């Protein structure tokens, strides 16, 4: 059950971030989504993505420990 919850929360956060970037980009007349995609396509951006995935994995593991202890 905790796996589904973690996946859903992660997906909602990602979709929310995309919507906010799109809306802000439209409001100020800049392609923020494109700029973000370009930044994440660099080697540093790829390492940042790996770090975020690792943090999500650690959060899921901590959640699993909470559910198994209860």
mmJSON file of the N, C-alpha and C atoms, coordinates in Angstrom:
{"data_MODEL":{"atom_site":{
"group_PDB":["ATOM","ATOM","ATOM","ATOM","ATOM","ATOM","ATOM","ATOM","ATOM","ATOM","ATOM","ATOM","ATOM","ATOM","ATOM","ATOM","ATOM","ATOM","ATOM","ATOM","ATOM","ATOM","ATOM","ATOM","ATOM","ATOM","ATOM","ATOM","ATOM","ATOM","ATOM","ATOM","ATOM","ATOM","ATOM","ATOM","ATOM","ATOM","ATOM","ATOM","ATOM","ATOM","ATOM","ATOM","ATOM","ATOM","ATOM","ATOM","ATOM","ATOM","ATOM","ATOM","ATOM","ATOM","ATOM","ATOM","ATOM","ATOM","ATOM","ATOM","ATOM","ATOM","ATOM","ATOM","ATOM","ATOM","ATOM","ATOM","ATOM","ATOM","ATOM","ATOM","ATOM","ATOM","ATOM","ATOM","ATOM","ATOM","ATOM","ATOM","ATOM","ATOM","ATOM","ATOM","ATOM","ATOM","ATOM","ATOM","ATOM","ATOM","ATOM","ATOM","ATOM","ATOM","ATOM","ATOM","ATOM","ATOM","ATOM","ATOM","ATOM","ATOM","ATOM","ATOM","ATOM","ATOM","ATOM","ATOM","ATOM","ATOM","ATOM","ATOM","ATOM","ATOM","ATOM","ATOM","ATOM","ATOM","ATOM","ATOM","ATOM","ATOM","ATOM","ATOM","ATOM","ATOM","ATOM","ATOM","ATOM","ATOM","ATOM","ATOM","ATOM","ATOM","ATOM","ATOM","ATOM","ATOM","ATOM","ATOM","ATOM","ATOM","ATOM","ATOM","ATOM","ATOM","ATOM","ATOM","ATOM","ATOM","ATOM","ATOM","ATOM","ATOM","ATOM","ATOM","ATOM","ATOM","ATOM","ATOM","ATOM","ATOM","ATOM","ATOM","ATOM","ATOM","ATOM","ATOM","ATOM","ATOM","ATOM","ATOM","ATOM","ATOM","ATOM","ATOM","ATOM","ATOM","ATOM","ATOM","ATOM","ATOM","ATOM","ATOM","ATOM","ATOM","ATOM","ATOM","ATOM","ATOM","ATOM","ATOM","ATOM","ATOM","ATOM","ATOM","ATOM","ATOM","ATOM","ATOM","ATOM","ATOM","ATOM","ATOM","ATOM","ATOM","ATOM","ATOM","ATOM","ATOM"],
"id":[1,2,3,4,5,6,7,8,9,10,11,12,13,14,15,16,17,18,19,20,21,22,23,24,25,26,27,28,29,30,31,32,33,34,35,36,37,38,39,40,41,42,43,44,45,46,47,48,49,50,51,52,53,54,55,56,57,58,59,60,61,62,63,64,65,66,67,68,69,70,71,72,73,74,75,76,77,78,79,80,81,82,83,84,85,86,87,88,89,90,91,92,93,94,95,96,97,98,99,100,101,102,103,104,105,106,107,108,109,110,111,112,113,114,115,116,117,118,119,120,121,122,123,124,125,126,127,128,129,130,131,132,133,134,135,136,137,138,139,140,141,142,143,144,145,146,147,148,149,150,151,152,153,154,155,156,157,158,159,160,161,162,163,164,165,166,167,168,169,170,171,172,173,174,175,176,177,178,179,180,181,182,183,184,185,186,187,188,189,190,191,192,193,194,195,196,197,198,199,200,201,202,203,204,205,206,207,208,209,210],
"type_symbol":["N","C","C","N","C","C","N","C","C","N","C","C","N","C","C","N","C","C","N","C","C","N","C","C","N","C","C","N","C","C","N","C","C","N","C","C","N","C","C","N","C","C","N","C","C","N","C","C","N","C","C","N","C","C","N","C","C","N","C","C","N","C","C","N","C","C","N","C","C","N","C","C","N","C","C","N","C","C","N","C","C","N","C","C","N","C","C","N","C","C","N","C","C","N","C","C","N","C","C","N","C","C","N","C","C","N","C","C","N","C","C","N","C","C","N","C","C","N","C","C","N","C","C","N","C","C","N","C","C","N","C","C","N","C","C","N","C","C","N","C","C","N","C","C","N","C","C","N","C","C","N","C","C","N","C","C","N","C","C","N","C","C","N","C","C","N","C","C","N","C","C","N","C","C","N","C","C","N","C","C","N","C","C","N","C","C","N","C","C","N","C","C","N","C","C","N","C","C","N","C","C","N","C","C","N","C","C","N","C","C"],
"label_atom_id":["N","CA","C","N","CA","C","N","CA","C","N","CA","C","N","CA","C","N","CA","C","N","CA","C","N","CA","C","N","CA","C","N","CA","C","N","CA","C","N","CA","C","N","CA","C","N","CA","C","N","CA","C","N","CA","C","N","CA","C","N","CA","C","N","CA","C","N","CA","C","N","CA","C","N","CA","C","N","CA","C","N","CA","C","N","CA","C","N","CA","C","N","CA","C","N","CA","C","N","CA","C","N","CA","C","N","CA","C","N","CA","C","N","CA","C","N","CA","C","N","CA","C","N","CA","C","N","CA","C","N","CA","C","N","CA","C","N","CA","C","N","CA","C","N","CA","C","N","CA","C","N","CA","C","N","CA","C","N","CA","C","N","CA","C","N","CA","C","N","CA","C","N","CA","C","N","CA","C","N","CA","C","N","CA","C","N","CA","C","N","CA","C","N","CA","C","N","CA","C","N","CA","C","N","CA","C","N","CA","C","N","CA","C","N","CA","C","N","CA","C","N","CA","C","N","CA","C","N","CA","C","N","CA","C","N","CA","C","N","CA","C","N","CA","C"],
"label_alt_id":[null,null,null,null,null,null,null,null,null,null,null,null,null,null,null,null,null,null,null,null,null,null,null,null,null,null,null,null,null,null,null,null,null,null,null,null,null,null,null,null,null,null,null,null,null,null,null,null,null,null,null,null,null,null,null,null,null,null,null,null,null,null,null,null,null,null,null,null,null,null,null,null,null,null,null,null,null,null,null,null,null,null,null,null,null,null,null,null,null,null,null,null,null,null,null,null,null,null,null,null,null,null,null,null,null,null,null,null,null,null,null,null,null,null,null,null,null,null,null,null,null,null,null,null,null,null,null,null,null,null,null,null,null,null,null,null,null,null,null,null,null,null,null,null,null,null,null,null,null,null,null,null,null,null,null,null,null,null,null,null,null,null,null,null,null,null,null,null,null,null,null,null,null,null,null,null,null,null,null,null,null,null,null,null,null,null,null,null,null,null,null,null,null,null,null,null,null,null,null,null,null,null,null,null,null,null,null,null,null,null],
"label_comp_id":["UNK","UNK","UNK","UNK","UNK","UNK","UNK","UNK","UNK","UNK","UNK","UNK","UNK","UNK","UNK","UNK","UNK","UNK","UNK","UNK","UNK","UNK","UNK","UNK","UNK","UNK","UNK","UNK","UNK","UNK","UNK","UNK","UNK","UNK","UNK","UNK","UNK","UNK","UNK","UNK","UNK","UNK","UNK","UNK","UNK","UNK","UNK","UNK","UNK","UNK","UNK","UNK","UNK","UNK","UNK","UNK","UNK","UNK","UNK","UNK","UNK","UNK","UNK","UNK","UNK","UNK","UNK","UNK","UNK","UNK","UNK","UNK","UNK","UNK","UNK","UNK","UNK","UNK","UNK","UNK","UNK","UNK","UNK","UNK","UNK","UNK","UNK","UNK","UNK","UNK","UNK","UNK","UNK","UNK","UNK","UNK","UNK","UNK","UNK","UNK","UNK","UNK","UNK","UNK","UNK","UNK","UNK","UNK","UNK","UNK","UNK","UNK","UNK","UNK","UNK","UNK","UNK","UNK","UNK","UNK","UNK","UNK","UNK","UNK","UNK","UNK","UNK","UNK","UNK","UNK","UNK","UNK","UNK","UNK","UNK","UNK","UNK","UNK","UNK","UNK","UNK","UNK","UNK","UNK","UNK","UNK","UNK","UNK","UNK","UNK","UNK","UNK","UNK","UNK","UNK","UNK","UNK","UNK","UNK","UNK","UNK","UNK","UNK","UNK","UNK","UNK","UNK","UNK","UNK","UNK","UNK","UNK","UNK","UNK","UNK","UNK","UNK","UNK","UNK","UNK","UNK","UNK","UNK","UNK","UNK","UNK","UNK","UNK","UNK","UNK","UNK","UNK","UNK","UNK","UNK","UNK","UNK","UNK","UNK","UNK","UNK","UNK","UNK","UNK","UNK","UNK","UNK","UNK","UNK","UNK"],
"label_asym_id":["A","A","A","A","A","A","A","A","A","A","A","A","A","A","A","A","A","A","A","A","A","A","A","A","A","A","A","A","A","A","A","A","A","A","A","A","A","A","A","A","A","A","A","A","A","A","A","A","A","A","A","A","A","A","A","A","A","A","A","A","A","A","A","A","A","A","A","A","A","A","A","A","A","A","A","A","A","A","A","A","A","A","A","A","A","A","A","A","A","A","A","A","A","A","A","A","A","A","A","A","A","A","A","A","A","A","A","A","A","A","A","A","A","A","A","A","A","A","A","A","A","A","A","A","A","A","A","A","A","A","A","A","A","A","A","A","A","A","A","A","A","A","A","A","A","A","A","A","A","A","A","A","A","A","A","A","A","A","A","A","A","A","A","A","A","A","A","A","A","A","A","A","A","A","A","A","A","A","A","A","A","A","A","A","A","A","A","A","A","A","A","A","A","A","A","A","A","A","A","A","A","A","A","A","A","A","A","A","A","A"],
"label_entity_id":["1","1","1","1","1","1","1","1","1","1","1","1","1","1","1","1","1","1","1","1","1","1","1","1","1","1","1","1","1","1","1","1","1","1","1","1","1","1","1","1","1","1","1","1","1","1","1","1","1","1","1","1","1","1","1","1","1","1","1","1","1","1","1","1","1","1","1","1","1","1","1","1","1","1","1","1","1","1","1","1","1","1","1","1","1","1","1","1","1","1","1","1","1","1","1","1","1","1","1","1","1","1","1","1","1","1","1","1","1","1","1","1","1","1","1","1","1","1","1","1","1","1","1","1","1","1","1","1","1","1","1","1","1","1","1","1","1","1","1","1","1","1","1","1","1","1","1","1","1","1","1","1","1","1","1","1","1","1","1","1","1","1","1","1","1","1","1","1","1","1","1","1","1","1","1","1","1","1","1","1","1","1","1","1","1","1","1","1","1","1","1","1","1","1","1","1","1","1","1","1","1","1","1","1","1","1","1","1","1","1"],
"label_seq_id":[1,1,1,2,2,2,3,3,3,4,4,4,5,5,5,6,6,6,7,7,7,8,8,8,9,9,9,10,10,10,11,11,11,12,12,12,13,13,13,14,14,14,15,15,15,16,16,16,17,17,17,18,18,18,19,19,19,20,20,20,21,21,21,22,22,22,23,23,23,24,24,24,25,25,25,26,26,26,27,27,27,28,28,28,29,29,29,30,30,30,31,31,31,32,32,32,33,33,33,34,34,34,35,35,35,36,36,36,37,37,37,38,38,38,39,39,39,40,40,40,41,41,41,42,42,42,43,43,43,44,44,44,45,45,45,46,46,46,47,47,47,48,48,48,49,49,49,50,50,50,51,51,51,52,52,52,53,53,53,54,54,54,55,55,55,56,56,56,57,57,57,58,58,58,59,59,59,60,60,60,61,61,61,62,62,62,63,63,63,64,64,64,65,65,65,66,66,66,67,67,67,68,68,68,69,69,69,70,70,70],
"pdbx_PDB_ins_code":[null,null,null,null,null,null,null,null,null,null,null,null,null,null,null,null,null,null,null,null,null,null,null,null,null,null,null,null,null,null,null,null,null,null,null,null,null,null,null,null,null,null,null,null,null,null,null,null,null,null,null,null,null,null,null,null,null,null,null,null,null,null,null,null,null,null,null,null,null,null,null,null,null,null,null,null,null,null,null,null,null,null,null,null,null,null,null,null,null,null,null,null,null,null,null,null,null,null,null,null,null,null,null,null,null,null,null,null,null,null,null,null,null,null,null,null,null,null,null,null,null,null,null,null,null,null,null,null,null,null,null,null,null,null,null,null,null,null,null,null,null,null,null,null,null,null,null,null,null,null,null,null,null,null,null,null,null,null,null,null,null,null,null,null,null,null,null,null,null,null,null,null,null,null,null,null,null,null,null,null,null,null,null,null,null,null,null,null,null,null,null,null,null,null,null,null,null,null,null,null,null,null,null,null,null,null,null,null,null,null],
"Cartn_x":[0.817,0.0,0.867,1.969,2.822,3.493,3.716,4.344,3.419,2.155,1.182,1.064,1.025,0.917,2.131,3.314,4.536,4.576,4.209,4.205,3.196,2.009,0.978,1.399,1.967,2.411,3.527,4.423,5.504,4.956,4.029,3.433,2.666,1.913,1.167,2.13,3.229,4.213,4.855,5.182,5.803,4.828,3.587,2.584,2.337,2.271,2.086,3.229,4.447,5.607,5.574,5.195,5.098,4.029,2.885,1.807,2.238,2.904,3.367,4.397,5.351,6.343,5.683,4.713,4.013,3.243,2.518,1.72,2.607,3.687,4.6,5.247,5.591,6.164,5.197,3.938,2.924,2.713,2.764,2.525,3.633,4.872,5.978,6.501,5.9,6.282,7.603,7.958,9.211,8.906,9.711,9.536,10.286,9.673,10.335,10.463,9.48,9.582,10.753,10.919,12.039,13.377,13.445,14.686,15.001,13.961,14.164,14.623,14.016,14.417,15.861,16.26,17.649,18.604,18.214,19.075,19.217,18.124,18.176,18.865,19.039,19.722,21.241,21.741,23.186,23.632,24.935,25.448,25.127,25.231,24.889,23.41,22.577,21.139,20.797,21.502,21.257,21.627,22.713,23.085,22.06,21.508,20.456,19.218,18.874,17.736,18.012,19.219,19.585,19.481,19.925,19.846,18.397,17.529,16.111,15.478,15.8,15.277,15.776,17.022,17.559,16.822,16.532,15.775,14.373,13.744,12.414,12.505,13.544,13.738,13.967,14.762,14.982,13.692,12.913,11.623,10.691,10.685,9.85,10.317,11.629,12.156,11.808,11.902,11.541,10.052,9.25,7.821,7.531,8.236,8.046,8.408,9.476,9.868,8.801,8.187,7.127,5.93,5.571,4.416,4.687,5.917,6.206,6.33,6.716,6.821,5.459,4.522,3.201,2.344],
"Cartn_y":[-1.188,0.0,1.261,1.243,2.427,2.706,1.654,1.847,2.654,2.285,2.991,4.441,4.656,6.013,6.854,6.286,7.013,7.332,6.372,6.591,7.671,7.609,8.603,10.002,10.125,11.432,11.982,11.123,11.556,12.02,11.255,11.641,12.954,13.131,14.377,15.555,15.364,16.442,16.792,15.793,16.046,16.756,16.274,16.921,18.351,18.551,19.901,20.825,20.334,21.143,21.512,20.563,20.834,21.888,21.765,22.741,24.126,24.206,25.504,26.116,25.314,25.834,26.314,25.565,25.971,27.271,27.354,28.552,29.779,29.634,30.767,31.168,30.192,30.485,31.248,30.857,31.568,32.979,33.137,34.445,35.439,34.972,35.903,35.827,34.956,34.881,34.188,33.227,32.489,30.994,30.221,28.767,28.137,28.168,27.612,26.09,25.426,23.969,23.587,24.316,24.045,24.31,25.4,25.722,24.653,24.171,23.122,21.831,21.493,20.283,20.385,21.563,21.747,21.624,22.183,22.099,20.654,19.889,18.5,17.582,18.036,17.2,17.317,18.248,18.343,17.255,17.059,16.028,16.365,17.631,18.038,17.815,18.141,17.928,16.463,15.605,14.172,13.685,14.218,13.844,14.361,15.534,16.055,15.165,14.674,13.76,12.48,11.961,10.752,11.004,12.174,12.508,12.59,13.181,13.283,11.895,11.04,9.669,8.937,9.164,8.54,9.037,10.342,10.874,10.279,10.106,9.492,8.049,7.335,5.963,5.881,6.815,6.83,7.145,8.065,8.388,7.195,6.443,5.245,4.197,4.048,3.074,3.473,4.763,5.218,5.003,5.208,4.982,3.502,2.638,1.201,0.78,1.371,1.031,1.48,2.64,3.118,2.179,1.689,0.81,-0.561,-1.06,-2.38,-2.348,-1.204,-1.095,-0.959,-0.365,-0.099,-1.329],
"Cartn_z":[0.0,0.0,0.0,0.729,0.797,-0.537,-1.341,-2.646,-3.553,-3.575,-4.408,-3.963,-2.668,-2.135,-2.522,-2.395,-2.75,-4.241,-5.068,-6.517,-6.888,-6.312,-6.629,-6.184,-4.998,-4.525,-5.411,-5.846,-6.732,-8.076,-8.635,-9.917,-9.816,-8.741,-8.554,-8.426,-7.715,-7.564,-8.902,-9.708,-11.013,-11.944,-12.0,-12.852,-12.384,-11.074,-10.543,-10.921,-10.847,-11.221,-12.703,-13.545,-14.982,-15.255,-14.595,-14.797,-14.332,-13.185,-12.679,-13.624,-14.097,-15.041,-16.332,-16.82,-18.038,-17.812,-16.703,-16.424,-16.235,-15.485,-15.304,-16.626,-17.432,-18.741,-19.627,-19.589,-20.367,-19.831,-18.517,-17.903,-18.232,-18.277,-18.525,-19.956,-20.768,-22.173,-22.438,-21.598,-21.749,-21.735,-22.437,-22.468,-21.294,-20.115,-18.93,-19.009,-19.609,-19.75,-20.65,-21.737,-22.638,-21.975,-21.213,-20.504,-19.46,-18.778,-17.778,-18.45,-19.579,-20.306,-20.776,-21.258,-21.684,-20.503,-19.362,-18.179,-17.705,-17.767,-17.315,-18.318,-19.547,-20.535,-20.442,-19.633,-19.432,-18.465,-18.35,-17.448,-15.995,-15.63,-14.265,-14.002,-14.977,-14.834,-14.66,-15.375,-15.244,-13.849,-13.289,-11.925,-10.922,-11.185,-10.308,-10.344,-11.523,-11.643,-10.864,-10.965,-10.216,-8.715,-8.267,-6.844,-6.377,-7.183,-6.811,-6.743,-7.699,-7.672,-6.428,-6.043,-4.83,-3.592,-3.53,-2.396,-2.336,-3.484,-3.508,-3.025,-3.444,-2.981,-1.484,-0.951,0.5,1.241,0.7,1.318,1.319,0.22,0.147,1.15,1.301,2.262,3.692,3.996,5.34,5.6,4.571,4.708,4.958,4.249,4.421,5.833,6.378,7.746,8.735,8.494,9.378,9.347,8.148,8.032,8.642,8.546,9.091,10.604,11.173,12.629,13.291,12.592,13.187,13.254],
"occupancy":[1.0,1.0,1.0,1.0,1.0,1.0,1.0,1.0,1.0,1.0,1.0,1.0,1.0,1.0,1.0,1.0,1.0,1.0,1.0,1.0,1.0,1.0,1.0,1.0,1.0,1.0,1.0,1.0,1.0,1.0,1.0,1.0,1.0,1.0,1.0,1.0,1.0,1.0,1.0,1.0,1.0,1.0,1.0,1.0,1.0,1.0,1.0,1.0,1.0,1.0,1.0,1.0,1.0,1.0,1.0,1.0,1.0,1.0,1.0,1.0,1.0,1.0,1.0,1.0,1.0,1.0,1.0,1.0,1.0,1.0,1.0,1.0,1.0,1.0,1.0,1.0,1.0,1.0,1.0,1.0,1.0,1.0,1.0,1.0,1.0,1.0,1.0,1.0,1.0,1.0,1.0,1.0,1.0,1.0,1.0,1.0,1.0,1.0,1.0,1.0,1.0,1.0,1.0,1.0,1.0,1.0,1.0,1.0,1.0,1.0,1.0,1.0,1.0,1.0,1.0,1.0,1.0,1.0,1.0,1.0,1.0,1.0,1.0,1.0,1.0,1.0,1.0,1.0,1.0,1.0,1.0,1.0,1.0,1.0,1.0,1.0,1.0,1.0,1.0,1.0,1.0,1.0,1.0,1.0,1.0,1.0,1.0,1.0,1.0,1.0,1.0,1.0,1.0,1.0,1.0,1.0,1.0,1.0,1.0,1.0,1.0,1.0,1.0,1.0,1.0,1.0,1.0,1.0,1.0,1.0,1.0,1.0,1.0,1.0,1.0,1.0,1.0,1.0,1.0,1.0,1.0,1.0,1.0,1.0,1.0,1.0,1.0,1.0,1.0,1.0,1.0,1.0,1.0,1.0,1.0,1.0,1.0,1.0,1.0,1.0,1.0,1.0,1.0,1.0,1.0,1.0,1.0,1.0,1.0,1.0],
"B_iso_or_equiv":[0.0,0.0,0.0,0.0,0.0,0.0,0.0,0.0,0.0,0.0,0.0,0.0,0.0,0.0,0.0,0.0,0.0,0.0,0.0,0.0,0.0,0.0,0.0,0.0,0.0,0.0,0.0,0.0,0.0,0.0,0.0,0.0,0.0,0.0,0.0,0.0,0.0,0.0,0.0,0.0,0.0,0.0,0.0,0.0,0.0,0.0,0.0,0.0,0.0,0.0,0.0,0.0,0.0,0.0,0.0,0.0,0.0,0.0,0.0,0.0,0.0,0.0,0.0,0.0,0.0,0.0,0.0,0.0,0.0,0.0,0.0,0.0,0.0,0.0,0.0,0.0,0.0,0.0,0.0,0.0,0.0,0.0,0.0,0.0,0.0,0.0,0.0,0.0,0.0,0.0,0.0,0.0,0.0,0.0,0.0,0.0,0.0,0.0,0.0,0.0,0.0,0.0,0.0,0.0,0.0,0.0,0.0,0.0,0.0,0.0,0.0,0.0,0.0,0.0,0.0,0.0,0.0,0.0,0.0,0.0,0.0,0.0,0.0,0.0,0.0,0.0,0.0,0.0,0.0,0.0,0.0,0.0,0.0,0.0,0.0,0.0,0.0,0.0,0.0,0.0,0.0,0.0,0.0,0.0,0.0,0.0,0.0,0.0,0.0,0.0,0.0,0.0,0.0,0.0,0.0,0.0,0.0,0.0,0.0,0.0,0.0,0.0,0.0,0.0,0.0,0.0,0.0,0.0,0.0,0.0,0.0,0.0,0.0,0.0,0.0,0.0,0.0,0.0,0.0,0.0,0.0,0.0,0.0,0.0,0.0,0.0,0.0,0.0,0.0,0.0,0.0,0.0,0.0,0.0,0.0,0.0,0.0,0.0,0.0,0.0,0.0,0.0,0.0,0.0,0.0,0.0,0.0,0.0,0.0,0.0],
"pdbx_formal_charge":[null,null,null,null,null,null,null,null,null,null,null,null,null,null,null,null,null,null,null,null,null,null,null,null,null,null,null,null,null,null,null,null,null,null,null,null,null,null,null,null,null,null,null,null,null,null,null,null,null,null,null,null,null,null,null,null,null,null,null,null,null,null,null,null,null,null,null,null,null,null,null,null,null,null,null,null,null,null,null,null,null,null,null,null,null,null,null,null,null,null,null,null,null,null,null,null,null,null,null,null,null,null,null,null,null,null,null,null,null,null,null,null,null,null,null,null,null,null,null,null,null,null,null,null,null,null,null,null,null,null,null,null,null,null,null,null,null,null,null,null,null,null,null,null,null,null,null,null,null,null,null,null,null,null,null,null,null,null,null,null,null,null,null,null,null,null,null,null,null,null,null,null,null,null,null,null,null,null,null,null,null,null,null,null,null,null,null,null,null,null,null,null,null,null,null,null,null,null,null,null,null,null,null,null,null,null,null,null,null,null],
"auth_seq_id":[1,1,1,2,2,2,3,3,3,4,4,4,5,5,5,6,6,6,7,7,7,8,8,8,9,9,9,10,10,10,11,11,11,12,12,12,13,13,13,14,14,14,15,15,15,16,16,16,17,17,17,18,18,18,19,19,19,20,20,20,21,21,21,22,22,22,23,23,23,24,24,24,25,25,25,26,26,26,27,27,27,28,28,28,29,29,29,30,30,30,31,31,31,32,32,32,33,33,33,34,34,34,35,35,35,36,36,36,37,37,37,38,38,38,39,39,39,40,40,40,41,41,41,42,42,42,43,43,43,44,44,44,45,45,45,46,46,46,47,47,47,48,48,48,49,49,49,50,50,50,51,51,51,52,52,52,53,53,53,54,54,54,55,55,55,56,56,56,57,57,57,58,58,58,59,59,59,60,60,60,61,61,61,62,62,62,63,63,63,64,64,64,65,65,65,66,66,66,67,67,67,68,68,68,69,69,69,70,70,70],
"auth_comp_id":["UNK","UNK","UNK","UNK","UNK","UNK","UNK","UNK","UNK","UNK","UNK","UNK","UNK","UNK","UNK","UNK","UNK","UNK","UNK","UNK","UNK","UNK","UNK","UNK","UNK","UNK","UNK","UNK","UNK","UNK","UNK","UNK","UNK","UNK","UNK","UNK","UNK","UNK","UNK","UNK","UNK","UNK","UNK","UNK","UNK","UNK","UNK","UNK","UNK","UNK","UNK","UNK","UNK","UNK","UNK","UNK","UNK","UNK","UNK","UNK","UNK","UNK","UNK","UNK","UNK","UNK","UNK","UNK","UNK","UNK","UNK","UNK","UNK","UNK","UNK","UNK","UNK","UNK","UNK","UNK","UNK","UNK","UNK","UNK","UNK","UNK","UNK","UNK","UNK","UNK","UNK","UNK","UNK","UNK","UNK","UNK","UNK","UNK","UNK","UNK","UNK","UNK","UNK","UNK","UNK","UNK","UNK","UNK","UNK","UNK","UNK","UNK","UNK","UNK","UNK","UNK","UNK","UNK","UNK","UNK","UNK","UNK","UNK","UNK","UNK","UNK","UNK","UNK","UNK","UNK","UNK","UNK","UNK","UNK","UNK","UNK","UNK","UNK","UNK","UNK","UNK","UNK","UNK","UNK","UNK","UNK","UNK","UNK","UNK","UNK","UNK","UNK","UNK","UNK","UNK","UNK","UNK","UNK","UNK","UNK","UNK","UNK","UNK","UNK","UNK","UNK","UNK","UNK","UNK","UNK","UNK","UNK","UNK","UNK","UNK","UNK","UNK","UNK","UNK","UNK","UNK","UNK","UNK","UNK","UNK","UNK","UNK","UNK","UNK","UNK","UNK","UNK","UNK","UNK","UNK","UNK","UNK","UNK","UNK","UNK","UNK","UNK","UNK","UNK","UNK","UNK","UNK","UNK","UNK","UNK"],
"auth_asym_id":["A","A","A","A","A","A","A","A","A","A","A","A","A","A","A","A","A","A","A","A","A","A","A","A","A","A","A","A","A","A","A","A","A","A","A","A","A","A","A","A","A","A","A","A","A","A","A","A","A","A","A","A","A","A","A","A","A","A","A","A","A","A","A","A","A","A","A","A","A","A","A","A","A","A","A","A","A","A","A","A","A","A","A","A","A","A","A","A","A","A","A","A","A","A","A","A","A","A","A","A","A","A","A","A","A","A","A","A","A","A","A","A","A","A","A","A","A","A","A","A","A","A","A","A","A","A","A","A","A","A","A","A","A","A","A","A","A","A","A","A","A","A","A","A","A","A","A","A","A","A","A","A","A","A","A","A","A","A","A","A","A","A","A","A","A","A","A","A","A","A","A","A","A","A","A","A","A","A","A","A","A","A","A","A","A","A","A","A","A","A","A","A","A","A","A","A","A","A","A","A","A","A","A","A","A","A","A","A","A","A"],
"auth_atom_id":["N","CA","C","N","CA","C","N","CA","C","N","CA","C","N","CA","C","N","CA","C","N","CA","C","N","CA","C","N","CA","C","N","CA","C","N","CA","C","N","CA","C","N","CA","C","N","CA","C","N","CA","C","N","CA","C","N","CA","C","N","CA","C","N","CA","C","N","CA","C","N","CA","C","N","CA","C","N","CA","C","N","CA","C","N","CA","C","N","CA","C","N","CA","C","N","CA","C","N","CA","C","N","CA","C","N","CA","C","N","CA","C","N","CA","C","N","CA","C","N","CA","C","N","CA","C","N","CA","C","N","CA","C","N","CA","C","N","CA","C","N","CA","C","N","CA","C","N","CA","C","N","CA","C","N","CA","C","N","CA","C","N","CA","C","N","CA","C","N","CA","C","N","CA","C","N","CA","C","N","CA","C","N","CA","C","N","CA","C","N","CA","C","N","CA","C","N","CA","C","N","CA","C","N","CA","C","N","CA","C","N","CA","C","N","CA","C","N","CA","C","N","CA","C","N","CA","C","N","CA","C","N","CA","C","N","CA","C","N","CA","C","N","CA","C"],
"pdbx_PDB_model_num":[1,1,1,1,1,1,1,1,1,1,1,1,1,1,1,1,1,1,1,1,1,1,1,1,1,1,1,1,1,1,1,1,1,1,1,1,1,1,1,1,1,1,1,1,1,1,1,1,1,1,1,1,1,1,1,1,1,1,1,1,1,1,1,1,1,1,1,1,1,1,1,1,1,1,1,1,1,1,1,1,1,1,1,1,1,1,1,1,1,1,1,1,1,1,1,1,1,1,1,1,1,1,1,1,1,1,1,1,1,1,1,1,1,1,1,1,1,1,1,1,1,1,1,1,1,1,1,1,1,1,1,1,1,1,1,1,1,1,1,1,1,1,1,1,1,1,1,1,1,1,1,1,1,1,1,1,1,1,1,1,1,1,1,1,1,1,1,1,1,1,1,1,1,1,1,1,1,1,1,1,1,1,1,1,1,1,1,1,1,1,1,1,1,1,1,1,1,1,1,1,1,1,1,1,1,1,1,1,1,1]
}}}
